[in-house]
């Protein structure tokens, strides 16, 4: 009888074809016209799970997009792993910057180019195929496995937390396995043990009731674009320190162990700058680049618009101007509290010559996994066996708010076993995922399930 690893090698072309079928579905959660595609993606995954003859496979309808649930629990005395992933994707815009069609997967230089290849269809699909490989070769799973695959991650998962709270007993587990992060470098396996939280805001500054001629009204009427720029300029000082009163009150400082762990990572700052085509790095004074990017809170303007945007010149004083701002948070910052502090501060510094509206979009808490957790150790061992290289442990600057919600609602740790790379251009044109890491991801997942019982003893 072949091993799961042999089975993966023997069926790798078929696995890739199935992934391509999933990637061809434009399941864009931000686009209301793609509802049928969202359902198609959920149905595709449900069909994949049904073919394995698991104990339960069900598609749950929500007020938004469907949630796919599956369970196979043959053991009373073994750990239960809940696999989380998302099948929705970001819009492909701007499509003209793609070298190949975003929803027609193309392999070039060993990379799969398609929207969702890395975030998160390709990575989530590794666990589906890992379970199949174990069942086909062993006849049974070594542990209990559940799946929860959602279609709203890219819009803040508005219906996932209520679903988890309502189905807490059904989702009971010993840990959550997530592959929606990146390895530290190519061929360098790493497990993310910390994620930052998020508070996402929007500002609208409104002045006159219509756009005005800047020659006629300029200097006499407040310009909302000017005011918005002035507000933004007051959010941080020249040392990168956020100026919102109370913003840092609950921040858990980096420990010496944290800083040593960051310093131990194989990071080349000159290569980092060259890759980004920048002359210098920038951030909060007193911290290294990696500490700024993953261990400290931040505030960044994500979008800024107002006034004339067309070709050539138009002398206009805009009626309004807008900006979107994200703040990445660290333990123990509360996204709701930070959102309120942001709003209060912006309104306090806004002049009475304009009307300012501040809207909170969504947010989430930071999360840090205990490095002594046995599931984390099993994941590290699986990585080392497949990649034949020692695993690094790192904190990541991005946010997966559901990780903190899993801890709060289900009381369990999450294992962030990413197989992608930061260079995969997720959310950007030409998103990609290594074919090699797709296969190695399946093998690592299968080996993790095999090793877990030994680490649970």
FIZAKOL-240673 format. One line per 10 residues: number of its first residue (from 1); their letters; for each residue x, y, z of N, C-alpha, C. Coordinates in pm, whole numbers. Each point is the difference from the previous one (the first is absolute). Layout:
# residues N
NUM) A) X/Y/Z/X/Y/Z/X/Y/Z; ... .
END
This chain:
# residues 457
1) XXXXXXXXXX) 85/-121/0/-85/121/0/88/125/0; -32/95/-83/80/122/-9/-24/88/122; 96/87/26/-12/96/110/-74/124/-50; -48/85/94/-63/126/-44/94/84/-87; 129/-1/33/96/78/-78/10/-56/-143; -1/-134/-13/3/-61/-133/-126/34/-78; -113/-6/68/-128/29/-65/-3/142/-54; 56/93/78/5/141/-44/84/12/-126; 116/-67/-2/86/3/-119/-71/-59/-122; -72/-109/23/-67/-70/-109/-118/80/-56 .
11) XXXXXXXXXX) -61/85/82/-121/72/-42/22/151/-11; 125/43/-5/26/144/3/-59/73/-121; 4/-60/-118/-58/66/-118/-151/16/14; -64/-103/55/-145/7/20/-35/104/106; 79/5/108/-23/101/104/12/140/-59; 98/20/-86/20/132/-60/-117/37/-91; -51/-97/-75/-116/25/-87/-121/40/84; -19/-66/114/-113/34/87/16/140/57; 121/35/40/24/135/50/-31/102/-109; 40/-29/-122/-26/92/-111/-151/20/-19 .
21) XXXXXXXXXX) -77/-108/14/-146/12/-11/-55/96/105; 55/-6/121/-43/89/107/43/143/-28; 122/18/-50/51/134/-27/-73/69/-115; -61/-78/-88/-73/59/-112/-132/66/43; -45/-28/120/-127/56/50/27/139/57; -56/107/-57/26/136/48/-82/35/125; 33/-65/110/-79/14/123/43/125/77; -33/116/-55/39/130/55/-107/47/99; 33/0/127/-102/31/102/-36/148/4; 86/87/-51/-31/143/1/-91/40/-115 .
31) XXXXXXXXXX) -27/-92/-93/-79/29/-120/-136/-70/11; -105/79/17/-134/-57/19/-50/-76/-122; 61/24/-116/-43/-71/-122/59/-141/-7; 86/-35/95/67/-131/-3/-61/-100/98; -123/20/40/-64/-89/97/-5/-144/-50; -31/-19/-127/-7/-136/-54/137/-65/-4; 102/79/-25/136/-54/0/42/-38/142; -42/80/97/27/-33/140/-63/-136/34; -124/-18/-41/-69/-128/26/68/-114/-73; 48/26/-120/70/-104/-77/127/-45/70 .
41) XXXXXXXXXX) 74/96/56/124/-34/70/-30/-82/125; -104/40/74/-40/-76/118/-43/-141/-40; -77/-10/-108/-46/-130/-48/115/-87/-46; 99/59/-64/117/-76/-45/71/-64/119; 24/79/104/69/-52/118/-83/-106/71; -131/23/9/-87/-99/63/4/-132/-78; 0/7/-131/8/-121/-82/132/-72/22; 108/75/11/130/-61/27/-2/-78/132; -60/58/100/-6/-64/132/-96/-119/0; -108/10/-74/-96/-111/-7/61/-123/-66 .
51) XXXXXXXXXX) 86/22/-98/64/-112/-69/86/-84/94; 43/60/109/84/-72/97/-83/-81/99; -132/12/-10/-91/-74/88/27/29/148; 10/129/30/14/41/139/-131/-21/74; 5/7/132/-121/-24/81/-109/102/-33; 42/126/-15/-96/109/-23/59/100/-97; -77/43/-98/35/112/-86/-128/80/-20; 7/128/31/-120/82/-9/37/142/-38; -84/60/-84/15/141/-36/-105/79/77; 45/89/86/-90/82/81/-20/135/-68 .
61) XXXXXXXXXX) -124/38/-19/-31/133/-49/12/101/114; 44/119/-31/10/108/97/-67/123/-61; -15/110/75/-51/123/-61/89/50/-113; 121/-51/-8/92/37/-107/32/-119/-87; 126/-45/4/44/-110/-83/4/-132/76; -10/-114/-70/-9/-130/67/128/-37/74; -17/-82/103/111/-59/75/-5/-151/-21; 112/-57/-41/9/-144/-22/57/-65/127; -72/-97/51/45/-74/119/11/-148/-33; 104/-63/53/15/-144/-15/64/-55/126 .
71) XXXXXXXXXX) -26/-128/25/55/-63/122/26/-148/-27; 112/-47/53/29/-143/2/68/-28/133; -70/-66/89/46/-17/137/-5/-148/42; 99/-78/-43/-2/-142/30/53/-37/138; 56/96/73/68/-32/127/-62/74/119; -11/-71/111/-43/63/125/119/49/81; 119/-54/-28/117/28/83/112/73/-73; -34/64/-113/101/74/-75/-42/146/-17; 97/88/-24/-32/143/-16/-92/26/-120; -72/109/10/-85/45/-111/57/130/-55 .
81) XXXXXXXXXX) 24/1/-131/56/117/-68/-110/63/-86; -22/128/20/-93/75/-84/81/76/-105; -18/-36/-127/71/66/-110/-84/118/-49; 59/119/5/-69/121/-48/66/50/-128; -82/46/-93/49/65/-121/-110/83/-61; 34/76/-102/-104/80/-69/12/-16/-150; -116/-7/-65/-4/-20/-145/-34/129/-76; -25/110/70/-24/126/-69/134/66/-29; 0/87/-101/124/64/-44/-21/150/-17; 111/69/-12/0/143/-28/-35/25/-147 .
91) XXXXXXXXXX) -50/119/-34/-19/33/-141/135/-2/-73; 0/-25/-130/126/-5/-74/52/137/-42; -76/104/22/37/135/-46/140/41/50; 75/73/-84/-29/32/-140/41/-115/-94; -97/-49/-75/23/-118/-83/104/22/-108; 17/124/-44/97/25/-107/144/-23/45; 21/-9/131/136/-25/50/31/-148/16; -97/-85/-26/25/-144/4/68/-44/-129; 101/-86/13/66/-54/-119/-81/-112/-63; -85/-66/81/-88/-106/-47/-138/23/60 .
101) XXXXXXXXXX) -107/-55/-58/-134/22/56/-8/-45/146; -55/83/89/1/-31/144/-77/-125/39; -100/-38/-81/-77/-119/33/21/-112/-102; 114/3/-65/42/-113/-84/141/-37/47; 9/-95/94/129/-35/59/106/-34/-105; 117/56/19/110/-19/-93/128/-27/78; 76/-101/-43/126/-32/65/114/61/-80; 84/76/69/117/61/-63/114/0/101; 113/-58/-39/118/-7/87/-32/-65/134; -84/-103/-4/-32/-74/122/-101/66/90 .
111) XXXXXXXXXX) -63/107/-46/-99/71/81/-138/-6/-66; -103/-17/83/-138/3/-47/-48/144/10; -34/61/-112/-50/137/0/-152/-2/-11; -67/53/100/-147/10/1/-42/71/127; -113/70/-7/-54/61/122/-46/-112/93; 47/6/125/-33/-102/99/98/-114/6; 103/0/-86/96/-110/-3/65/-21/136; 38/112/65/62/-9/131/-97/39/111; -88/96/-29/-91/57/100/-145/-22/-41; -66/-107/43/54/-104/86/-37/-137/-57 .
121) XXXXXXXXXX) -47/-1/-125/-47/-126/-58/110/-105/-6; 116/41/-51/108/-96/-15/46/-57/132; 14/87/100/48/-47/130/-106/-83/72; -125/45/-1/-105/-76/68/-21/-137/-64; 16/-6/-132/-23/-125/-73/104/-106/35; 117/42/50/101/-99/40/-54/-94/107; -80/51/91/-51/-83/110/-110/-95/-48; -78/45/-97/-101/-88/-58/68/-120/-64; 105/25/-77/70/-107/-69/82/-86/98; 46/60/110/72/-77/101/-92/-103/65 .
131) XXXXXXXXXX) -121/42/33/-97/-92/59/-35/-111/-99; -20/35/-126/-26/-101/-102/114/-102/-7; 123/49/1/116/-88/-12/10/-97/117; -32/47/118/2/-87/118/-108/-106/-8; -120/41/-38/-112/-95/-8/23/-105/-107; 57/41/-113/21/-93/-111/110/-102/30; 96/36/84/112/-91/27/-11/-70/135; -56/67/99/-11/-57/134/-138/-56/30; -99/43/-79/-136/-46/25/-70/76/110; 77/78/77/-57/76/110/96/113/36 .
141) XXXXXXXXXX) -51/101/68/85/111/45/59/-31/136; 122/45/27/62/-24/131/-57/89/110; -67/107/-38/-64/92/96/-138/36/-52; -75/74/77/-130/50/-44/20/133/-72; -68/18/-112/16/121/-80/-136/61/-32; -8/132/14/-117/76/-42/46/110/-93; -86/40/-92/29/110/-91/-104/109/18; 45/125/-4/-91/114/-11/61/95/-103; -67/10/-115/50/77/-115/-101/109/-31; 42/125/11/-94/112/-14/22/78/-129 .
151) XXXXXXXXXX) -96/85/-33/6/79/-122/-7/149/24; 42/46/121/-9/143/30/125/56/67; 110/-72/-5/120/47/69/47/134/-53; -10/19/-131/50/123/-60/-89/121/26; -113/-22/64/-86/113/39/-18/4/151; 94/-62/73/-2/9/145/-77/-108/72; -43/-105/-69/-69/-115/61/-118/42/88; -93/80/-52/-108/50/85/-92/-108/56; -11/-114/-67/-93/-104/47/70/-119/63; 133/1/3/70/-117/52/-6/-10/152 .
161) XXXXXXXXXX) 25/111/70/-1/-5/146/-139/-38/53; -109/60/-51/-132/-47/45/-21/-148/-28; 51/-49/-112/-12/-143/-33/76/-85/102; 121/41/34/79/-75/97/-69/0/136; -51/116/40/-68/8/130/-125/-86/3; -74/-4/-112/-123/-79/-6/28/-150/-6; 115/-39/-61/31/-141/-19/125/-39/79; 11/55/119/118/-22/83/24/-149/27; -105/-73/29/15/-144/29/42/-77/-124; -58/31/-112/33/-69/-125/146/22/-37 .
171) XXXXXXXXXX) 53/119/31/136/36/-38/103/-28/108; -41/-61/111/91/-28/110/123/-76/-52; 117/44/46/124/-60/-50/112/25/102; 118/-53/-32/116/21/85/94/105/-56; -16/31/-128/84/102/-64/-59/33/-136; 42/114/-55/-41/40/-134/125/3/-88; -10/-56/-119/110/0/-96/-34/96/-113; 87/98/-24/-25/103/-100/122/15/-89; -23/2/-130/107/33/-95/-44/120/-81; 25/117/55/-35/127/-65/108/102/31 .
181) XXXXXXXXXX) 121/-51/26/114/85/31/114/-38/-95; 117/57/22/114/-25/-88/118/-57/78; 81/-79/-70/128/-42/56/93/120/3; 104/-8/83/88/116/13/78/25/-127; 36/-106/-72/74/15/-125/-16/-127/-82; 37/7/-127/-9/-117/-87/82/-115/56; -62/-118/4/63/-122/52/35/11/147; -52/100/69/25/15/143/-133/-10/75; -36/-122/44/-128/-16/69/-3/82/129; -115/56/27/-16/77/123/-145/-6/44 .
191) XXXXXXXXXX) -19/8/127/-134/1/58/-22/136/64; -109/62/-36/-35/130/57/-67/-22/135; 56/57/106/-59/-18/132/-65/128/52; 7/107/-81/-64/124/43/-53/78/-118; -117/59/14/-62/83/-102/-46/131/63; 8/106/-77/-52/126/50/-151/10/-22; -62/82/81/-142/27/-17/-20/114/-99; -124/46/-12/-32/101/-101/-117/87/43; 13/129/-30/-114/92/7/1/78/-131; -107/-13/-79/-3/61/-133/-104/112/-2 .
201) XXXXXXXXXX) 44/120/-39/-84/118/10/-7/73/-135; -102/85/-10/-12/88/-116/-36/140/47; 61/98/-63/-29/141/31/-58/68/-122; -101/83/22/-57/83/-107/-5/144/50; 61/89/-75/0/142/35/-83/73/-105; -105/69/46/-93/67/-91/4/151/25; 11/76/-107/0/146/9/-121/59/-69; 19/75/-108/-113/64/-69/-92/-104/-64; -119/43/-38/-101/-93/-51/25/-45/-143; 108/46/-61/35/-41/-136/146/34/-23 .
211) XXXXXXXXXX) 60/-61/-104/136/38/-38/-1/147/-45; 104/74/39/6/143/-30/122/32/-87; -8/110/-73/111/50/-79/106/52/98; 122/-56/-10/102/37/99/48/143/-17; -18/57/-119/38/139/-19/-99/96/60; -126/-39/0/-106/87/52/-14/-15/151; 10/-124/49/-28/-26/142/125/-35/82; 110/-34/-67/120/-38/74/50/111/91; 30/-32/124/44/99/98/-112/56/83; -125/-22/-45/-115/50/76/-82/-113/60 .
221) XXXXXXXXXX) 7/-118/-62/-76/-117/46/98/-111/33; -22/-68/110/88/-109/42/0/-112/-103; 119/-51/-29/18/-108/-96/4/-134/75; -100/-88/-17/-3/-127/72/124/-87/-23; 56/6/-122/122/-79/-27/116/49/84; 12/132/13/106/56/85/-20/-43/145; -122/8/48/-29/-37/139/32/-147/24; -40/-85/-95/27/-143/17/150/-26/11; 77/65/-84/145/-16/6/56/47/135; -53/110/50/45/51/130/-35/-97/113 .
231) XXXXXXXXXX) -118/-60/-6/-39/-98/102/94/-121/-5; 23/-50/-121/88/-116/-15/140/31/53; 49/120/-26/134/39/44/13/1/152; -112/15/69/4/4/146/-21/-136/65; -17/-105/-81/-21/-134/57/129/-63/51; 115/39/-60/130/-54/41/102/114/5; 103/-17/83/106/102/2/115/-44/-89; 106/79/-2/111/-27/-91/76/-128/36; -17/-49/122/66/-124/42/-90/-122/-19; -114/19/-68/-89/-112/-24/-86/-38/118 .
241) XXXXXXXXXX) -7/85/102/-80/-27/119/-142/51/-22; -98/-85/20/-140/35/-21/-45/96/110; -66/108/-41/-31/111/92/-139/-6/62; -74/-105/-25/-135/-12/56/10/-22/151; -58/87/81/8/-18/145/-56/-136/44; 75/-71/83/-43/-129/52/30/-118/-91; 55/26/-120/19/-107/-97/91/-111/54; 105/36/73/98/-98/47/-27/-51/142; -109/44/62/-22/-30/142/2/-150/32; -56/-82/-89/-11/-144/29/99/-85/-80 .
251) XXXXXXXXXX) 92/64/-70/96/-75/-81/92/-83/90; 10/-129/-29/95/-86/70/137/19/-65; 96/52/74/132/27/-61/68/-130/-44; 86/12/-98/81/-114/-41/96/-37/113; 6/-128/30/94/-47/103/139/-18/-61; 97/-21/85/135/-27/-50/0/-127/-84; -80/-100/41/-8/-124/-77/-61/26/-137; -102/85/-4/-61/36/-128/103/64/-93; 76/94/55/95/74/-81/116/-90/-46; 37/-94/86/103/-96/-39/-49/-91/-112 .
261) XXXXXXXXXX) -129/-38/8/-58/-86/-105/-4/74/-134; -36/127/3/1/79/-124/142/11/-55; 96/24/89/139/18/-43/59/-128/-57; -53/-116/43/54/-129/-46/-49/-38/-139; -103/68/-51/-53/-34/-132/98/45/-109; 16/-81/-105/95/31/-107/-52/110/-93; 16/124/45/-56/114/-73/113/88/-54; -4/28/-128/98/86/-66/-68/131/-37; 28/105/74/-68/127/-21/33/62/-135; 122/-16/-47/38/54/-130/-78/-70/-112 .
271) XXXXXXXXXX) -13/-130/10/-78/-75/-99/-147/41/7; -49/22/121/-138/44/23/-26/132/-74; 92/95/14/-16/130/-66/11/-15/-151; 91/-83/-44/17/-19/-144/-123/-63/-63; -58/-98/70/-119/-67/-51/-116/97/-16; -11/96/93/-109/97/-3/36/127/-79; 124/7/-44/48/117/-75/-18/128/81; 46/-6/127/-2/117/87/141/29/48; 26/125/33/133/40/43/23/-20/149; -108/4/77/14/-12/145/-129/-55/60 .
281) XXXXXXXXXX) 14/-68/113/-118/-46/73/-47/113/90; -121/-12/51/-56/106/84/-98/-61/99; -3/54/119/-96/-48/99/28/57/137; -65/-57/98/8/49/137/144/-4/51; 45/112/51/138/13/48/26/-96/116; 119/-63/-4/39/-88/110/-27/-147/-24; -53/-34/-119/-33/-140/-28/59/-41/-135; 31/-129/-12/53/-53/-125/-112/-11/-103; 39/-25/-125/-99/-13/-106/-98/-113/28; 49/-117/41/-90/-112/28/-88/28/120 .
291) XXXXXXXXXX) 53/66/101/-81/35/117/-111/97/-39; 31/96/-83/-101/96/-46/-108/-70/-83; 43/-96/-83/-93/-63/-95/-86/-108/62; 36/-49/119/-76/-111/56/-29/12/149; 80/76/73/-16/2/145/-50/129/60; -13/105/-79/-45/129/51/-126/44/-73; -84/83/66/-120/50/-68/36/105/-105; -86/12/-101/26/94/-109/-127/76/-38; 18/103/-80/-111/74/-57/40/39/-142; -83/-39/-98/33/29/-139/-123/43/-78 .
301) XXXXXXXXXX) 20/99/-89/-104/40/-94/-2/-103/-113; -116/-61/-23/-13/-101/-105/-60/56/-129; -68/110/10/-61/62/-118/-27/146/28; 15/83/-103/-15/145/19/-52/59/-131; -116/66/8/-56/54/-123/-84/125/26; -18/79/-107/-80/121/8/38/94/-113; -97/73/-52/28/96/-105/18/-63/-137; 61/73/-88/12/-41/-141/105/-110/-15; -36/-107/-69/89/-115/-19/32/-26/-147; -58/77/-90/15/-27/-142/128/54/-61 .
311) XXXXXXXXXX) 10/-17/-128/119/44/-73/4/153/-8; 121/53/2/16/144/-13/-35/75/127; -35/126/-14/-24/86/116/-146/43/8; -48/10/122/-133/57/25/9/73/133; -19/129/-2/17/82/119/-125/-10/87; 1/-97/90/-118/-28/80/34/-4/148; -89/52/80/5/-13/145/-104/-107/34; 44/-122/37/-94/-111/14/-99/18/114; -119/-54/-22/-103/5/103/32/-91/117; 69/-112/-29/34/-93/108/126/-77/-34 .
321) XXXXXXXXXX) 59/-61/102/120/-82/-16/-9/-116/98; 56/-115/-38/-12/-122/81/133/-70/17; 10/-78/105/118/-84/22/-42/-124/76; 68/-111/-32/-16/-125/76/129/-23/77; -14/-40/125/115/-15/89/-9/-134/73; 111/-74/-1/5/-124/78/100/16/113; -35/-56/115/92/-3/113/20/-146/39; 125/-46/-6/34/-135/43/29/4/149; -60/-93/72/3/2/146/76/-119/57; 47/15/123/74/-106/68/-71/-34/131 .
331) XXXXXXXXXX) 35/-112/65/-59/-28/130/30/116/95; -94/49/78/-136/-35/28/-94/110/-50; 27/56/-115/-82/108/-52/-137/-53/-45; -104/76/35/-137/-34/-34/-39/79/-126; -34/-68/-110/-30/73/-125/-115/99/14; -99/-31/81/-112/92/21/46/125/75; 84/-20/100/52/114/74/88/88/-88; 84/-65/-81/89/75/-88/-81/77/-104; -106/-62/-52/-85/69/-97/-62/125/61; -44/-11/125/-60/116/67/105/108/26 .
341) XXXXXXXXXX) 119/-41/43/107/97/24/36/74/-129; 6/-74/-110/29/60/-130/-106/103/-36; -126/-40/12/-111/89/-36/1/126/87; 16/-18/130/-1/114/92/113/97/-32; 117/-55/-31/115/85/-28/-19/77/-130; -44/-68/-103/-20/66/-130/-102/113/13; -110/-27/68/-103/104/16/51/116/85; 90/-29/94/51/106/89/95/95/-73; 67/-48/-105/95/86/-71/-58/57/-129; -123/-38/-35/-63/50/-122/-51/143/21 .
351) XXXXXXXXXX) 22/90/-94/-50/138/14/-151/4/-22; -64/104/51/-146/11/-14/-42/53/-137; 96/19/-88/-31/48/-135/-42/-114/-93; 10/-124/48/-41/-117/-77/-77/-94/90; -66/-98/-62/-66/-107/75/79/-129/-23; 35/-65/110/81/-122/-9/-80/-119/50; -3/-105/-81/-66/-125/37/105/-111/8; 1/-73/111/94/-112/19/-80/-129/12; 31/-97/-85/-72/-127/-2/94/-115/32; -44/-88/89/75/-122/30/-49/-111/-92 .
361) XXXXXXXXXX) 90/-62/-73/-38/-109/-91/5/-137/71; 116/-46/35/9/-127/72/133/-6/74; 13/-101/85/123/-13/77/13/-137/61; 107/-21/74/24/-127/64/115/11/99; 8/-97/89/102/0/104/128/-66/-48; 111/39/61/126/-69/-23/-6/-136/68; 87/-91/-42/3/-134/58/143/-52/4; 36/-65/110/131/-62/15/-19/-141/54; 62/-99/-67/-11/-140/40/117/-38/91; -29/-78/103/101/-50/93/99/-89/-75 .
371) XXXXXXXXXX) 127/33/3/101/-77/-71/19/-140/57; -51/-25/119/10/-133/60/-119/-89/-33; -96/51/-74/-120/-77/-34/39/-122/-84; -54/-117/37/42/-124/-67/-38/-3/-147; -109/63/-36/-38/4/-141/102/78/-83; 54/106/59/101/80/-69/128/-83/-20; 33/-79/99/120/-84/-10/-18/-110/-105; -120/-55/-9/-27/-101/-103/8/62/-139; -50/122/-13/8/69/-128/143/27/-40; 83/40/96/140/26/-28/72/-127/-45 .
381) XXXXXXXXXX) -29/-112/66/63/-127/-37/-42/-42/-141; -126/18/-34/-49/-35/-134/71/85/-106; 12/128/26/71/90/-92/145/-47/-20; 66/-33/111/142/-37/-7/20/-129/-80; -92/-94/15/12/-126/-73/-19/20/-150; -97/83/-38/-30/18/-143/100/94/-66; 33/112/66/88/99/-59/148/-27/29; 25/-92/94/137/-37/38/80/123/43; -63/82/80/63/122/49/-65/41/132; 78/54/90/-52/41/129/-103/112/-16 .
391) XXXXXXXXXX) -105/-10/78/-110/97/-9/31/126/80; -36/114/-55/9/126/72/-138/37/53; -2/76/109/-126/49/57/1/152/-9; -105/54/-58/-2/144/-22/-138/57/29; 0/130/29/-125/74/8/-20/72/-131; -127/16/-39/-31/60/-130/-80/127/19; 24/94/-91/-65/130/13/-145/3/-41; -43/-99/-79/-138/-2/-47/-98/-42/109; -126/-5/-39/-107/-30/96/-88/-112/-53; -32/-94/87/-104/-99/-25/-89/5/124 .
401) XXXXXXXXXX) -97/93/2/-77/22/123/-65/-125/57; -31/-98/-87/-70/-118/48/86/-81/97; 134/15/-6/87/-74/91/-32/36/145; -14/130/27/-36/42/135/-141/-44/36; -89/-3/-99/-138/-44/27/-6/-150/31; 81/-80/-68/6/-142/32/44/-20/145; 99/79/43/48/-10/137/-108/42/99; -69/109/-34/-102/54/92/-122/-92/9; -49/-49/-114/-125/-77/-2/23/-148/28; 101/-60/-66/23/-144/13/107/-32/105 .
411) XXXXXXXXXX) 76/102/42/100/-22/104/121/-79/-47; 37/11/-129/110/-80/-53/104/85/-71; 121/-55/-9/108/64/-72/-11/-29/-150; 59/88/-79/5/-21/-145/144/-23/-44; 17/-90/-96/130/-28/-58/1/61/-140; 86/98/-21/4/73/-127/112/-58/-85; -37/-99/-80/95/-77/-80/-8/48/-145; 65/112/-29/-7/55/-134/99/-63/-95; -41/-12/-126/86/-56/-104/31/102/-110; -58/119/12/24/104/-99/122/82/34 .
421) XXXXXXXXXX) 21/106/-77/111/93/22/-54/143/-5; 70/91/65/-43/140/-5/12/55/-141; 79/-66/-85/16/44/-139/-108/-55/-92; -103/-64/55/-105/-60/-83/-99/101/-58; 19/128/29/-84/107/-55/-148/-21/32; -28/-44/123/-141/-13/38/-63/139/3; -126/10/-39/-76/124/-11/51/89/-114; 97/-46/-76/59/81/-107/-11/-74/-133; 27/70/-110/7/-70/-129/110/-107/3; -24/-106/-78/96/-110/-13/24/-76/131 .
431) XXXXXXXXXX) -106/-17/78/10/-87/118/48/-138/-44; 83/-62/83/57/-129/-38/25/-89/120; 24/-127/-28/27/-100/104/88/-107/-62; 105/-37/68/95/-98/-52/-65/-138/-14; 16/-61/-117/-48/-137/-19/67/-93/100; 129/20/20/76/-83/94/-56/10/141; -38/123/41/-52/17/135/-144/-48/12; -74/-2/-110/-133/-60/3/13/-149/35; 92/-68/-65/20/-143/28/60/-21/139; 100/82/35/61/-15/132/-99/35/110 .
441) XXXXXXXXXX) -91/92/-29/-102/33/98/-91/-118/28; -39/-72/-104/-84/-119/19/74/-104/84; 127/-21/-32/79/-98/74/20/41/146; 25/128/23/19/49/136/-127/-15/82; -113/33/-60/-128/-14/69/-27/-146/36; 21/-90/-96/-23/-142/25/92/-50/112; 125/42/-5/96/-44/103/-37/58/136; -51/121/3/-45/61/126/-108/-85/65; -99/-42/-78/-106/-83/55/54/-134/52; 102/-54/-70/58/-126/44/80/15/130 .
451) XXXXXXX) 71/111/14/86/21/116/-74/45/125; -113/64/-17/-69/66/110/-29/-92/119; -45/-126/-21/-26/-86/117/120/-19/91; 119/-8/-58/121/-18/81/29/122/86; -24/120/-52/26/121/76/-109/28/103; -116/-62/-17/-110/21/94/14/-84/125; 87/-100/-3/15/-90/115/60/70/120 .
END
